[in-house]
Amino acid sequence: MLDFPLRISNILPVTWANLLTLIRLSVVAPMTWAVLGKKADLGLGLFLFGVATDILDGWVARRERPTVLGQLLDPFVDKVFYFSLCVAFHAVGLLPLSAVLLFLLPQIGIGIGTLVLWRQKATLRARWAGKAAAALTALATGLLFLTPQGVWAYWAAIAAQFGAGIYYLLQQTRRGTPEAAGPGIPANPRQ
């Protein structure tokens, strides 16, 4: 059996969860190409595979000791995964440009907030609002592969993303709100 975590240099730990995240990242280009090529079956299959790796890497990360790399890589890959699909769906006429821009806005805000917290050595944790928004985004994106009427679910997912962003902002402005990345792992242990 392989002895994970493997080390790609002495600095960068690659755990099973991080490996699954990297596999999800490798699906982005062919999945986007499938949407642009109007190969809905292939695109949907790759999308479902990507969602499965996302679910599995979360499950594995909770059982392994989460890494700093994983805390930053997983949400980044999630944003690349969904935003590339959003742009591809716009390119083939399934989403208006306003949906693309409105989807991007809370993603940038949450991404910047995550980096700020990480730099402040805060610990990080996904909360119910973010998980609900992510689940609705996955459902809505899957529906876009199946029917143009999935655009209505996509608008609901955009609203949920804004709601999650506001929820996180309010949580961070409250004094004494504990954040945890899992079993008490500091976000930026190198400082």
C-alpha positions, 0 to 999 in steps of 0.5 A: 500500500502507498504510504500517504502523504506522499511528498512532492518535494519536502514542502508540499504534502499530497494527501488522498484528499488533495489528490482527489482535488487535483483529479477534479481540477484535471476534469475542468478542461475536458468538461468545459470542452464537452459543453462548448462542443455541445456534447451534453452526455460527456459533459454531464458524466465528467461533471458528475465525476467531478462532483463525486471527487468533491464529495469524496475529498471532503469525506477523506479530508475529515478522516485525514489530518487536513493540510494547509494546501487542501484548505486553499486548493479545494475551494479554489478548484471548486471555484474554477470548476463551477465558474468554467462551467458557468462561462461555457453555459453562457457561450452556448446560450444557456446562461445570460452574461448577467448570470455569469457576472452575478455568480462570480461576484460572491465567489470573489468575495468569499475567496478574498475573505478566505485568504484574509482569514488565512493570513490572519492565522484564523482557522477555517471551516465550511458552514451550513450556509456554504454547504447548502449553497454549494449543493444547490449550485451542483444541482442547478448546474446538473440541471443545466446539462439536462434542460434549458429550464435549469436556468431558474434553478441556477438563479436560485443557486446564485441567490444562495451564493450571495446568502452564504457570502453574507452569512460568512461576513456576519459570522466573521464580524461577530466577536467570539465566533469560533472557526475550525478547519476540522480537528483544530487545525490552524489556517496558517501554521507557518507563521 
